[in-house]
Amino acid sequence: MDLTLLETTLRERGEPAFRAKQVWEWTARGADGYEAMTNLPRALREELAGAVPFSTLTVETEREARDGTVKTLFRTADGHPVEAVLMQYRDGRRSLCLSSQSGCPLTCTFCATGSMAFGRNLTASEILDQALHFRRRTEVDHAVFMGMGEPMLNLDEVLAAARRLPDVGITHRRTTISTVGWLPGLTRFVDEVEEPIRLALSLHAPDDALRSRIMPVNDRYPLRDVVAECRRHARATNRRVYVEYVMLAGVNDSPEQARALAELLGRDDFKVNLIPYNPTGLYDGSSRDRIAAFKAVLDRAHVPATVRLTRGRDIEAACGQLAAAPKRERAAVSRS
Ligand code: SAH
């Protein structure tokens, strides 16, 4: 729901200020339309239904994986594709993976989103509407900004959305914003954000030469600066920054690289999440043994590390697979 449009519409009608709050509360708790908002006068509900579309996004397709993961492809009102994912765990946890942009202007070589056309930044309402879509289906309690896009390129809208997530059921402590290390946004995040929102860094390489090769953004913001900024955040908040490290066979998965990573990060400020590579074309994923050996090096160096469970791979909903089109179509597009 376009919350700015909602407010101006209510104001123009001369409605009291609390109406916007009423509408938001119903929406955040999973109401599926204005009709359900029984403490609003019927005439107002009908008027809102005509004036303020209930969602800024329309659902184009929705697929459910064998493990219960749901991936939804939305369109913005001006036609841009946006994907978001609901992960449902056996222990009852319900986690959302939200997009901050349609497509992504960065070109990380292992990520499918980087190979589709960049559309634009999403508004706070478009980000929230992804969460609200799933909230209408189930209660939700975690969110990660790990869908399409680079959150630090769209920080104001991402924060405006994140600040409303507690009303949807997702506390700040259960909200994570992930970045490649886009320094202007990252520095602002570290300096300005007071809410206990978790920070995650997509690192993927322990040295500049390799990182620049697989993540061109590293040429602009080198690894030492980015890691230093994240360390500053960890120390200021007394919470570890999560490091994402996608395991690419023969590229970044050797024991020496694990040692270099341990050296770079140290014991106190980071927690490493080793991510099995989800096939997007260019690379081979590291074997399970190779991942275990890499983790063993980190364990010996007392750097906390876990291996991320892969979910939703059969519907291309896993990390790095959001690209708003089945692979075959993408290939056809890039040939033309
Ligand atoms: N742009 C931000 C937000 C997206 S997060 C960022 O990069 O942090 C998406 C996560 O999935 C990142 O950690 C990314 O590096 C990871 N990823 C990308 N492609 C992947 C792939 N093919 N397999 C596994 N993880 C991947």
Residues whose N, C-alpha, C, O or C-beta is under 5 A from the ligand:
A	BS01	SAH	F110 C111 A112 F145 M146 G147 G149 E150 P151 S178 T179 V180 S202 E244 V246 I275 P276 Y277 N278 T280 C319 G320
